[in-house]
Amino acid sequence: MIIIKTSNGDVLINEKAIQRISHDREKQEVMVFALDGSVTSPNIKDVEEVFYVNDMQAIEHRDKGSKVEKLEQTIAACKAESEYINKQWRNAANIDRLVYLGLFEAVTDQMERKEENRFWGRVEKEYEEAKKNYEKYFQERERLADEWRNKESL
């Protein structure tokens, strides 16, 4: 049995009643040739996949159309990109945590120095600058996360 999957449904062909078939992937058409070599009917259009099933042996031969192959490749590429973005997101979250902890430790250290050395003005300026830099980083990270979430939802 030869099964031809089209965008409009399946076409079943008895392989004993034909000589051969020809699958043109670019045009997405199949031509069926009768036992005498003549074309049996108009070409089958919008072919997505052709496969042969043999009743005598458990053999199956599949010929996926170019559309199906391209879609499978697109799906695989999307999955790979999604996995990569998830990995990057986890890395960014870890970096964010480390930056926060590092900033907290730096501020704590500066506050201790401030108390010890009474360098109020300079320490406060450095603290404010570090706080602003962290705010900018946090806003950019959130913006990128929102872009990624919007892309994922599409």
Secondary structure, DSSP 4 states (H G I P E B T S, - for coil): -EEEEETTEEEEE-GGGEEEEEEETTTTEEEEEETTSSB-SSPBPSEEEEEEEETTTTEEEEEE-HHHHHHHHHHHHHHHHHHHHHHHHHHHHHHHHHHHHHHHHHHHHHHHHHHHH--HHHHHHHHHHHHHHHHHHHHHHHHHHHHHHHHHH-
